[in-house]
């Protein structure tokens, strides 16, 4: 006789709609002896996801996006259970594991509801496509979880993180501007120093990649903002709108800067949008969706210009400093050729990962007030030391 779990899977996982899901959940709920096998097979689905390029944060994000928060918790429980079998985990996995949502208790509120939610999750995991890997899958299986030793991040990134956290927390726009400007200065200098050091030591490090969630609503504007931040930090961003993330390709220190700055600018933009929207409502305005869309589009576009200008300015200043210092005892490759070589390496890596990218027509902003307020918010979040405001 076919095992109960096989019957439940056949009914629920390979059909669409609720009828098959209900049948499968009824079969699984009626057989408590199948609980262990249900968990084991869920771990196997997670393991297959690793082989297809997914990371823990990716899985939880797509489950939350396609199902709900309860299902995201179920996925987190499966992930935590599955990774216990590995002796080694790839870099950055521990931070993702630490941020997993709590797993709900088994068989609550009742066995049928729990089985239905689990099988709905398995149906989604089964159908996940393969995506571009951004790191190696977990290492060899072994009882117990032993994580690699943690590496302290560079002191410069710690300072940048602290500055951006203060910028997000302050209630004074002028203070946020100053803090964010200082953080951007440190990012640009850190990137240049890393590039020169790698060239002088003939480092063999190649560009890597990192996935960053781009969540609804207004995901187009958020993706444009991320692309602007990535470009300003000598990275390339490729947006997967269907799965709700962008893959950013670049060198490790630049990827860290992109994630930090994008998160902070998005937080600052949402705060500014909320304030501007409150002012619009106080003036009698009722519709807000077009206002928000136009606000964030303007915010992303204007910041893109400012970020690009700030990077060019910082690079010119560093190149001038190097020229004024003159030749040193060690062979100095020169800043501009070094940066050009890194840009080429990033472009080559991105094209290998994504040989068939397409461009997407962006829907235009339709709310003049939203565009005006978004542009003003971007100007207040100006990047680069002593950057002049954009006029016209």
Residue pairs with C-beta under 8 A, 6 or more apart in sequence:
3 34
3 37
4 27
4 28
4 30
4 31
4 33
4 34
5 28
5 34
5 37
5 38
5 41
7 24
7 27
8 23
8 24
8 25
8 27
8 28
8 34
8 115
8 119
9 24
9 41
9 119
9 122
10 24
11 20
11 21
11 23
11 24
11 27
12 20
12 21
12 23
12 24
12 25
12 119
12 120
12 122
12 123
13 24
13 119
13 122
13 123
13 126
14 20
15 21
21 116
21 119
21 120
21 123
22 116
24 115
24 116
24 119
25 112
25 113
25 115
25 116
25 119
26 112
26 115
28 34
28 38
28 111
28 115
28 118
28 119
29 110
29 111
29 112
29 114
29 115
32 111
35 106
35 107
38 115
38 118
39 78
39 81
41 122
42 78
42 118
42 121
42 122
42 125
43 78
43 81
43 82
45 78
45 122
45 125
45 126
46 59
46 75
46 78
46 79
46 82
46 125
47 82
48 125
49 59
49 125
49 128
50 137
50 138
51 137
52 128
52 129
52 130
52 131
53 130
53 131
53 132
53 133
53 134
54 62
54 128
54 131
55 93
55 96
55 134
55 135
55 211
56 79
56 83
56 93
56 96
56 97
56 100
57 96
57 99
57 211
57 213
58 131
58 211
58 245
59 75
59 79
59 125
60 72
60 75
60 76
60 79
60 100
60 101
61 213
61 215
61 244
61 245
62 124
62 128
62 243
62 244
63 71
63 72
63 74
63 75
63 121
63 124
63 125
64 71
64 72
65 215
65 216
65 244
66 124
67 120
67 121
67 124
69 101
70 104
70 117
71 117
71 120
71 121
71 124
72 101
73 101
73 102
73 103
73 104
74 103
74 104
74 117
74 118
74 121
75 121
75 125
76 100
76 101
76 102
76 103
77 103
77 104
78 121
79 97
79 100
80 97
80 100
80 103
83 89
83 93
83 97
83 138
83 145
84 143
84 144
84 145
85 141
85 142
85 143
85 145
86 138
86 139
86 140
86 141
86 142
86 145
87 139
87 140
87 141
87 142
87 144
87 146
88 138
88 139
88 140
88 146
88 148
89 138
89 139
89 145
89 147
89 148
90 135
90 136
90 137
90 138
90 139
91 135
91 148
92 135
92 210
93 138
94 147
94 150
106 114
107 114
108 114
131 240
131 243
132 209
132 247
132 353
132 354
134 208
134 209
134 210
134 211
134 247
135 208
135 209
153 256
154 190
154 253
156 186
156 190
157 190
157 253
157 256
157 257
157 260
159 186
160 183
160 186
160 187
160 190
160 257
160 260
161 260
163 179
163 180
163 182
163 183
163 186
164 179
164 180
164 183
164 260
164 261
164 263
164 264
165 264
166 175
166 179
167 175
167 176
167 179
167 180
167 183
167 264
167 268
168 176
168 264
168 267
168 268
168 271
170 176
170 179
173 380
176 268
176 380
176 381
177 380
177 381
177 382
180 264
180 265
180 268
180 381
180 383
181 382
181 383
181 384
181 385
181 387
183 260
183 261
183 264
184 261
184 307
184 310
184 383
184 384
185 314
185 384
185 385
187 233
187 257
187 260
187 261
188 310
188 311
188 314
188 315
188 384
189 314
189 318
190 253
190 257
191 233
191 234
191 253
191 254
191 257
192 314
192 315
192 318
192 335
192 339
194 251
194 253
194 254
195 251
195 335
195 338
195 339
195 342
196 332
196 333
196 335
196 338
197 203
198 205
198 251
198 338
198 342
199 333
199 338
199 341
200 330
200 331
200 332
200 333
205 251
205 252
206 345
206 349
207 249
207 250
207 251
207 345
207 346
207 349
207 350
208 249
208 250
208 251
208 252
208 255
209 247
209 248
209 249
209 250
209 255
209 349
209 353
210 247
210 248
210 255
210 258
210 259
211 245
211 246
211 247
211 248
212 226
212 245
212 246
212 247
212 248
212 258
212 259
212 262
213 244
213 245
214 222
214 223
214 226
214 239
214 241
214 244
214 245
214 246
215 222
215 244
216 244
217 292
218 292
218 293
218 296
219 241
219 244
220 241
220 297
220 362
220 363
221 293
221 296
221 297
221 299
221 300
222 266
222 296
222 300
223 237
223 239
223 241
223 246
224 297
224 300
224 301
224 304
224 362
225 262
225 265
225 266
225 269
225 296
225 299
225 300
225 303
225 304
226 237
226 239
226 246
226 248
226 258
226 262
227 237
227 239
227 246
227 304
228 300
228 301
228 303
228 304
228 307
228 308
229 258
229 261
229 262
229 265
229 303
229 307
230 236
230 237
230 246
230 248
230 250
230 258
230 262
231 237
231 304
231 307
231 308
232 304
232 307
232 308
232 310
232 311
232 383
233 250
233 254
233 257
233 258
233 261
233 311
234 250
234 251
234 254
234 311
234 339
234 342
234 343
234 346
235 248
235 249
235 250
235 251
235 254
235 255
235 258
235 346
236 248
236 249
236 250
236 346
236 347
236 350
237 246
237 247
237 248
237 249
237 258
238 246
238 247
238 249
238 350
238 353
238 354
238 357
239 245
239 246
239 360
240 246
240 247
241 360
247 353
247 354
248 255
248 258
248 259
249 346
249 349
249 350
249 353
250 258
250 346
251 342
251 346
265 303
265 381
268 377
268 381
269 296
269 299
269 374
269 377
269 378
269 381
272 299
272 373
272 377
272 380
272 381
273 292
273 295
273 296
273 299
273 373
273 374
273 377
276 291
276 295
276 370
276 373
276 374
276 377
277 288
277 291
277 292
277 295
280 288
280 291
280 369
281 288
285 291
285 369
290 366
290 367
290 370
291 367
291 369
291 370
291 373
292 370
293 365
293 366
293 367
293 370
294 365
294 366
294 367
294 368
294 369
294 370
294 371
294 374
295 367
295 370
295 371
295 373
295 374
295 377
296 374
297 362
297 365
297 371
297 374
298 365
298 370
298 371
298 372
298 373
298 374
298 375
298 378
299 374
299 375
299 377
299 378
300 378
301 378
302 374
302 375
302 378
302 379
302 390
303 378
303 381
303 383
305 390
306 378
306 379
306 382
306 383
306 384
306 387
306 390
307 383
309 383
309 384
309 387
310 383
310 384
310 387
311 384
313 384
313 385
313 387
314 384
315 335
315 336
315 339
318 335
319 335
319 336
322 332
322 334
322 335
365 371
379 389
379 390
382 389
